[in-house]
Amino acid sequence: MILQDFEYEKPESLEAAAALLAENGESARLMAGGTDLLPNMRIELEMPDVVVSLSGIAPADPIENGDGSITIDALMPLAELAASDTIH
């Protein structure tokens, strides 16, 4: 099935992504990997006017915490996480 027409935005910061969401309200959807959104758009479960991709936002590096835990940015791709010096 062919997707409906929509605008594609790829902001480079969280602030810009938030502004796009605020500006477009209910007609905008976030896309990180697209594994849920695109199939739902194909079967017309989701029909946003604007898709805001998070792929242009650089993730923060993993952080080793004092208690031995590690904080991982939700935008961190698994391949980059596996290659990180923080993950042993």
Secondary structure, 3 states (H helix, E strand, C coil): CCCCCCEEECCCCHHHHHHHHHHHHHHEEEECCCCCHHHHHHCCCCCCCEEEECCCCCCCCCEECCCCCEECCCCCCHHHHHHCCCCC
